[in-house]
Amino acid sequence: MWSTKGLDDYSPTQYEQDAMGWCLTNGIQIYIHCDEPYMMHLAIRINGKENISPKIYSYDEILKQKYEFYKYYYDKYYIQKRK
């Protein structure tokens, strides 16, 4: 069942904002892709190559998941290389 909450109801943490900023600066974009109304997927574009997730996300979970992907790539490509 779809929620009446809007997409702007999620507030990212400072870490999530930092991860997003680093990703965007380094050619990693994650954005919402809609095939039809209420059919929201996440698209990930890394240096021009795009992949669209097969999972359909609800309004309640899509922004949280978007930032989870940003954190994943930030941790994988930035944090791990600094160790």
N, C-alpha and C positions, 0 to 999 in steps of 0.2 A: 504494500500500500504506500502511496506517495504521501509525503509530508507537506504541510502547508508552510514550512519554514523556507525562507529564501536562501539563495546561495551565499548571501553576504552575512549569514549568521555565524560563520566560523571565523575565529580570530587566531591567526597563526602565532606561534611563539617567536621569540627573537631568534632562536636557533633555526626555526623553519624559514624565517625571512632571510637570514644569512645564507642558508642553503640555496634558496631560490635565487638570490642575487648572484651567488657564485656560479650556479648552473647557467643562468641566462648570459652571464659574461663569457662563459666558456662553451657556448653553442648548444646547450641542452635546454629545450623548451618542452614544457608539459602543459597541455591545454585540454579543455573540454571539447569533445567532438560529438555532435548530435546527428544521428541518421534520420530521425523523425522525432516529433515532440515526445518528451519523457524517455527517450532512448539515449541516455548519455554514456559515453565511453571516455576514456582518457587516451589522448594521443601523445606520443613521446617522439620528439624529433631531436636527433643527435647529429650535428654537423650535416644537416640536410636530409638525412634518412629518417623517414617517418614510419612508426609502428602504432597501430591502434589496438588497444586492449579489447579482448573479446567480451570482457565482463561488462554488464550494464549496471551503472551506479545510480543510486537514488540521490535526491537533493541532500539528504541528511549526511551522506557519506562521501560525496564526490570531492569536495574541497579538502577534507581531511586526507583522503587517499592521494590527492594531487601533491600535497605537501609531504606525505610519506615517500612518494617517488622522488621528490626533490632531495629529501634527506638521504635516501638510498644512494643516489648518484653523487651527492656531495661527500658522503662518507666513503664511497668506493673510490672516487677519483681524486679527492683532495685530502681528506683526513688520512687515508691509508698510505698515500704517497709521502706524507710528512713524517711517518713513523720510522 
